[in-house]
Every structure is written in structure tokens, then in C-alpha cells.
Amino acid sequence: MGRIRRNWGVGVAGAAMVMATVAACDPVDGLSSSNVSVSTDQLATKALKQEHVEVQWLSCSATEDRKDPKVDCVGRTNDQRKISVKGDVTRQSNLKCVQGHLTALVEGRTVFDVHGLGAC
């Protein structure tokens, strides 16, 4: 019986340590360059596909400015046209939503110019 309690206590302490570690890595406002770039990449790809753009690949990067990160994405369509997605991000939420001002161009043609992507 004592062994079960001791293991349970270690489990709770271990879980608390993991949660504290994860929380310590997340910036206060939730805008890290990696979160912004991954979220924008996935949501922009989805938005482009909804606009009937056949995305072969898209790669996004974001600046380290946690108050107003800028995102810059480049990619190609299946027929090798250039894709560009650029803008400012003011909020992002766990791969579900990116808010800010984002513009997508395919070979110079504006595909979308929005203030949010995803389920905001």
C-alpha cells in the first residue's frame, strides 16, 4: 500500500514538473516565432487550398519580436508558380487561429488579404 502512494506522489510531482517546464518555455503573450511560423504555415496552406491553389510546399519564418512578429512565407504551387505570404501577427492560438494582417500572393496575384486565418 505504501508503495502505491509513493509512486502516485512521484507521478504527481513529475507531472507538475513537466507542466512548469512547458509553461516556462511559452512566452507570456503566446507569440513565439516558432508558434507563429508553424501556425501561419498550416493555416495559410489550408486557406490557399480553399481558394483552389494547389500548394506543393510552403515554408514560413517569423521574427523574434514577441509584441509584433512579422511572418514571411515562400512556396510553390504544383505547377511551379511562386507563393508568398507576408504580414504582421498580433495573436495566434494553438494552430487554430492566426490574427493580424496577412496577404498571400501567387505569381503577383493577391489570393487573400485578411486579418485572420483559421477559427478565430
N, C-alpha and C positions, 0 to 999 in steps of 0.2 A: 504494500500500500504506500509506504514512504517513497519507494522508487517512482511510482507513478506521479506523485505530487512533485517530486524533484524534477522529473522530465518535463512536466507540464510547466513548471516555473521557468525552466530554461527555454522552453518553446515560446512563452510569452515574452521573456526578456529578449530573445533572439528576434522575434517579430518586431518588437519595439525598436530595436537597434536598426533593423532594416528600414523601417518607416522613417526613423530620424535621419538616416543616411540619404534616403531618397529625397526627403524634404530639404535637406541641407544643399543638395545639388540643384534644386529648382529655384530659379530667381524669384524674388518677391512678386514681381508683376507677371511672371509666367512667360516672358518673351526672351527666350534664349535663341541664339542664331540657329542652333540645330533644330529646335522645335519649329521655328518659323520656316526654315528651308524645307524640312520634311513635310510639314502640313501644307505649305504652298505647292510643293511638287505634286502631292497626291490630289489635292483639291483642284488645282489648275488643270491637271491631266483629265480629271473627270469632267470639268466644265468645258474643256476643249472638245472632248468626245461628244458631249451633249450638243455641241454646235457643229457636229459632223466633221470634225477634224480628226483624221486618223493619225494619232500620235505614235511614232515609233519609239521615241525616247524623249525625256525631259529631265533636266538636272537643274536644281535651284541652289543658290547660296544666299546667305543673309549676312548683313553687317552685325557686329557685336554690340551696337547701340541698343540697350535694353528699353529705352524710352520710345525710340522711333526707328526700329530697324528697317533697313531698305533690303528688298529682296530682288534678286536678278536671276532669271531662269533662261536657259537656252536649250534648244532641242531641235528635232527634225520630225517631219511627218513621214508617213510611209512612202510618199513619192518624193522625198528628199527636199521639201521646202523648209526654210528656216522658221523656227518658232522662237518668239521672245516674250517673256512675261516679266514685267517690272512693276515696282511700286513701293509704297510705304505700308508697313503693317503696324496697326495700333493695338490689336488684340488677336490672340489665337487660342483655340481650345481643343486640346487632345485629338488632333487630326480630324475634327468635326467642323471647325469654323476658322476662317482667317478673315479679319476685318481690317480695313484700311482702304487705300486706293490702288487698285491693280489693273493693269492694262496688258492684254495679250495681242500680239501681232503675229500673223503668218505671212511671210514674204511681204511685209509692209502693210498688209490689210488688217485693220482692227477687227478682232474676233469678239472680244469683250472688253469693256471698260466699266469696272464695278467697284463697289465699296464693301463687298463681302463675298466670300466663296464658302460654300457648304451650308450646313444647317445652323445658322447664327441665331 
